[in-house]
Amino acid sequence: MRESVAVLGSIHMDLLVGAPRLPTLGETLMGENWYQTPGGKGLNQAVSCARAGVHVAMYGAVGHDGFGDTLLDYMKSQHVSTHHVTRVRDARSGISIVVRTPDDYGAVVSSQVNAALSRGSVAHWAQRLAHTDMLVLQNEIPEEVNVAAALLVRRAGGQVVLNAAPARTLSRELSDQLTLLVVNAVEASMMGTGEVHDLDAAARACAQLQAMLGCAVVVTAGPHGAAWMLGSGECGNVAGIKVDVITSHGAGDAFIGHLVAELSRERCLGDAVEVANRQAALFVSTPRPQEHRELA
């Protein structure tokens, strides 16, 4: 039996505090309410994809601690399969400390058990990963893990999607296995495309990255929308949808989850980007107080 989508990546507990602005260097800033909520790019993207109605299996690790219990329970409640999430004894679950302002956020990640993933972890999962139609990766786990998993899935005939976030040097060993790269404006710029400040710049960044890597590319440009390009050179873009933004935290993961869900249904890339763009706009403009209260 093949699995539709597998997400291999980070599983964190996010600790968020509200503040009027981000603190400056050396400053102690008085904050507002705080809460905890499951996060990590891997977990967020898996949940987003599952909410779009696709069967998703999560691959990763949590510690033997209270956060690990909560993270596993949360994924199960969101219909994400946790059969391939390893619990590591004498290790802590990953966390992210987030300062959220009315129109921005800043975060520091402590990977903990996520950083302990290895090629051996992939070997343990090999039998199931080889039956995956689409593998989704990010850059919050070691590069060697992404490479090993991508090689395995591609050799078995599956597709590999990389959300290159946070930005880091992309090895040729990994880039050669990609069928789709998804980056935001900052990440595209850090990969050498120049500043992405609007939809036209996003389209140019797509062309540059596609020429560099040879795979399909999507570049998101925040409120401006997103641009895409296939390996064949076919391209397009989708304008941003004007909404009242409550918080942009997690918007990229919502976009990718819905993008992957549509691609797993064999929608063309342009149509998938359009759906993902619409769902990301809905995500950033929808209050999520109940979810936060339950996890506080």
N, C-alpha and C positions, 0 to 999 in steps of 0.2 A: 504494500500500500504506500503510495507516494504522499508526502505532506505538501500541501499547497504552498505555504510560506513558512520559512524558518528565520527567526531573528536571533543572531548571535551578537551579544553585546553587553553593555553595562546594566547593572541592576543596583540602584542606589535608593536610599531614603533621603528625600529632599527636606531640609529644614529651612523654611522661608520666614523672613521677617520684613514687614513693611517699613518704609522710610520715606521721608519727603524727597530725598535725593541720595545718590551714592556718596559715601564718605570720601574725603580727600586723604592723602597720605598722612599718617600720624594722627588723624582726627578720631575722636570718640563721638559718635552720632547717636542721639536718642531715637530709638525706633518705635514702632507701633505694634500691632498684634503679630504674633508668630504662630505658625502651625507646621505640622509635618505631613508630607504626602509622598507616596511612592514615586520614584523617578529614575533617572538614568536614561540616556538616549535609547538604549536597547529596549528597556521595559516600556518606555513611552510609545515607541514606534510599534511595538507588538500590540499594545492595548488599542492604539488608534486603528490598526489594521483589523483587529478582532471586532471592534465596534462597527467597522464597515461591513461586517458579515462574512469574513474570511477565516478559515481554520488556520490558526497560527500556533507554532511551537516555539517556545523560548528556550534558548541555550545560553547558559551563563552560570554564575555562582553567587551564593549568599553565605553569610557566616552562621554559626550556631549561636544566635543571639536573638533578642526580642525583635529587632528590626528584620531579621531574616524570616521570622514567623509571620510578621505583618506583610512583608513583601510577597511571600508565597501565597498567603491567603488572598491578597488583593488580586494577584494575577489570575488565580482560580475564579474569583468572583467576576472577572472581566472575560472569562471564557478563553484564556490563554493557557495552553498546555504547559505544565511545569515538570513533566516527566524527565526533562533533560537539564534541569537546573540542579547543580551540585551544591550540597551543603558541606562546607569545609569546617572541620573541627578546629578549635583553637584559633579561629580567624574571625575578624570583624566584617560585617557587611559594609559596603561602600556607602558614603554619604556625600551630599552636596549642600553647601551653605549658600543660600541665595538671599541677596538683598534686593527687594522689589520696590521700585518707585512707581509713581503714577504713570510714567511713560517709558520706563526702561528697567533693566535689571542687571546685576552682576553676580557671578557665582564662582565659588571655589570648590573643586571636587577632590575628595580623598578616596581614591579607588579601593584601597584595602584589598579584599579578596578578589575583586575584579582583575587586579594587576597580577594575581597569581595564576591566572589562566595560562595554559601552555599548549604546545603541539601535542603533548600527551592528553590534554583535555579533548582535543579534536579527535585523536585516535580513539578515545573512549566512545565518542559520539558517531564514529565513522559510519556505522551500519545504517543509522537513521538519516544522517546528513546526505548519504548517497541516494536517498529516495526523496530528495527535496526538489521541488520545481523551481523555487526562487529563494535565494539566501540574501538576507539583508544584513549589512555590516555598518559599523561606525568606527570612530577612532578613539573610543574611550577604553579599549582593551588593547593588549600588546599587538604590534604589527605582525609578529610571527604567527599568532593565532588566526588573524584574518587571512593571511597567506595560505596557511594549511587548510583552512576550511574552504576558501575560494577554489583552490586547486582541486580539492575532493569533489566539490559540487559541479564544477565545470567539466571534469573528466567523466562524470556520471550523466552529463547532458543537461544540467540545470543552469539557471541564470544567476548572476551575482550583481547585486545593487550595493554600492558603497555611498553612504553619506559621510563625506570626508570632514567630519566635525568631531572634536576640534581640529583645526588645520594642522597638519604635520607633513613632513616629506613623504611623498607617495613612492614606494619602491616599484621598480619595473616588474618585479616578481608578482606584485599584486595587481598593478594596473593592466597587465596583460590578460588577466582573468576577468576583468570587468565587462559587464554588458551595459551597465548604466552607472553614471556618476551623478550625484545630486549634491550641490553646494549652495550656500547662500552668498550674498554679496561680499561679505568679509572674507570668507573662505576662498572664493574665486580670486579675489585680489591677492591673497596670500600665496596662491598657486601661480601668480605671475601674470594675471590678465589685465592688471591696471584697475583703477577704481570703478566700481559698479554703483552708479548713482541714479540710474533710471532704467527703463525697459530696453532702450536701444543699447545701452552699455551691457546689459545682461545678455542680449543677443550676440554682441561681439565677443563677450566672454565665453559663451557657449561654443562659438566657432573656434576660438583659440584652444579651448580645452579639448574639443573634439579632434582637432588637428594634432594635438599633443598625444592624446591617448588612444584615439581610434574607436572609442565606444560612444554610445549615446550619452548626452549630457543634458541636465536640467540645472539652470541657475535661477534661484529665487531672489527677488529684489524687494523684499518687504512689502510695503503698501503699494508699490508700483506694479507688482504682479510677478510673473515668471516667464522665462524663455526656455526653449528646448531645441535640441538638434539630434537627429539620428545619425548613425554611422554612414548612411547613404548621402548625407548632406541635406536631406529634407529638414525644414525647420519651421518654427512658429513661435508665437508668444500669446500670453493671456494677461490682460490688464487687471490690475488690482481692483478689489471691490471695496468701495468706501463704506466703512463701518465705524461705530464708536468703540474704540479699543479699550477693553478693561485691563487686559494684560497680554503682553506678547510672549510671556514665558511658556515654552512648550509648543509654540506655533509651528516651528519647523518640523517637529516630530509628528504633529497632527497632519501636516502636509504630506510627509513621507509615508505615513501609515495608509492614508487614503490613496496616494499615488500607487503604492505597491498593491493594494487591494484591487484597484482597477486593472492594473497590468496583469495580475493573476487571473483575471476574468477575460484576458486576451483583448482588452481595449487597446487602441492605438495610443502612442505616447501623448500626442496632442490632446486627445479626449481625456486621458488620465490626468494630465496637468490641469485641465480645466476643472475637473471634479475636485482635485486636491486643493486648488486655489480657492474654490468656493467653500470647501469644508474648513480650511484654515481661517478664512474670514469669519465664519460662524464661530469657530473655536475662540478666537481672540475677543469676540464681542459678547460671549455668553458667560454670565456669572457662574462660579463654581463653589459657592459657599458651603453647600451641604456636604460635598466630598471632603472639604477641608475640616469641617466640624467633626465628621466621623473619625478622622485620623489624628485629631489633636490629642 
